[in-house]
Amino acid sequence: MLLNERETDKGRLVSVCDADVVGEQFEDGEVSLSVDADFYDGEEVDEAGVVESLARCSVANIVGTRAVGIAIEHGFVDEENVLEFDGTRHAQLLWL
C-alpha cells in the first residue's frame, strides 16, 4: 500500500491506497473517484504502517480493497460508511 502524510493547518492529512489503484478513475453513476498520483502516491508501507498513520491523523482518504479493509478491521472506519466505485472501495476518516 502507498501512504502519504501531510501537515496542514487543520492537522495531519493522510492518504493511503492499494498500490494498484494509483492513476485509476472509478465511477458510480454520476459520482467519480480519481486516484491521482499527486495526492495518493507515497511511501510503500505494510499493515502496521497504515494502522500507525491512521491512529495519528486528523483526516484520511483511503482507497482500495486492502487499505479500506485494514481501516475497518482496526476500527477506524465502519463498514456501512464505505463507498464502492467500479469494484474498489473508498472511505474517509475525520476525527472530531
C-alpha positions in Angstrom: 0.0 0.0 0.0 1.1 3.6 -0.5 0.9 6.2 2.2 1.3 9.9 2.1 1.2 12.2 5.1 0.9 16.0 5.0 0.8 18.5 7.8 -1.9 21.1 7.3 -3.3 24.0 9.4 -6.1 21.6 10.5 -3.8 18.7 11.4 -2.3 15.7 9.7 -3.8 14.6 6.4 -3.2 11.0 5.4 -3.9 9.4 2.1 -3.5 5.7 1.7 -4.3 3.4 -1.2 -3.6 0.0 -2.7 -0.7 0.4 -5.0 -2.5 -1.0 -8.0 -5.2 1.8 -8.0 -2.9 4.8 -8.3 -3.7 6.6 -11.5 -7.1 4.9 -11.9 -10.5 6.5 -12.1 -13.6 4.8 -10.8 -17.3 5.7 -11.3 -20.6 5.0 -9.7 -23.4 6.7 -11.6 -22.7 10.4 -11.6 -20.0 10.2 -8.9 -16.4 9.5 -9.8 -13.2 8.9 -7.8 -9.8 9.8 -9.3 -6.8 8.2 -7.5 -4.4 10.9 -8.5 -0.7 10.1 -8.0 0.0 13.7 -6.9 -2.3 13.0 -3.9 -2.0 9.3 -3.2 1.5 8.3 -4.3 3.8 8.0 -1.3 5.9 5.6 0.8 5.2 1.9 0.4 4.0 0.5 3.8 2.7 -2.6 5.4 -0.5 -3.0 7.5 1.3 -1.8 10.7 2.4 1.4 8.9 -1.2 2.1 7.8 -2.6 1.5 11.3 0.0 3.7 12.9 -0.6 6.5 10.5 -4.4 6.4 10.8 -4.1 6.5 14.6 -2.2 9.8 14.3 -4.1 11.6 11.6 -6.8 14.2 11.7 -8.2 13.3 8.3 -7.7 10.4 6.0 -8.7 9.4 2.5 -8.5 5.6 2.0 -8.9 3.8 -1.4 -8.6 0.1 -2.3 -10.0 -3.1 -1.1 -7.0 -3.9 1.1 -6.4 -0.4 2.6 -10.1 0.0 3.4 -10.3 -3.5 4.8 -7.4 -2.6 7.2 -9.2 0.6 8.3 -12.4 -1.4 9.0 -10.5 -4.3 10.8 -8.8 -1.9 13.2 -11.9 0.1 13.9 -11.1 3.4 12.1 -14.0 3.1 9.6 -17.4 1.5 9.9 -18.3 -0.9 7.1 -21.6 0.8 6.4 -19.8 4.1 5.7 -17.7 2.7 2.9 -18.4 3.6 -0.7 -17.8 1.3 -3.7 -16.8 2.6 -7.1 -16.4 0.1 -10.0 -15.3 -2.7 -7.7 -12.9 -0.7 -5.5 -13.6 0.7 -2.1 -13.3 4.3 -0.7 -13.6 5.6 2.8 -12.9 8.9 4.5 -11.9 9.4 8.2 -12.3 12.6 10.2 -11.5 12.8 13.9 -13.6 15.5 15.6 
